[in-house]
Amino acid sequence: MNVMTSLLVSIFQRITVKQTMSLVIHSSK
């Protein structure tokens, strides 16, 4: 795995975590 790929993967994971957290927060209201 090269540097660009790992960078994209880490960014994608952060975005996914943020979306999941916001979904959980919205559904818990």
N, C-alpha and C positions, 0 to 999 in steps of 0.2 A: 504493500500500500504506500502510495507516495504522499507527499506533504499536503498537496491540494485536496486529495480525497479525504484524508483524515480531518483536515480543517472543515471541509463541507459536512462531514458526518457529525462533528462536534457541534457545529452551528445548527444543523437540522435537529439534533437531539435536544438542544436548549429550547428551540422553538416549540418542539413537540411537548416538552415538559411544561412550558408556559401555557400552551393551549389546554393541556390536561388539567393543570391547576385551576385555570379560569373556568373550565367546564365544571369541575367539582364544586367550586365556590358558587357558581350560578345555580347549580342543581340543588345545593344544600339550602338555598334561601327559601 
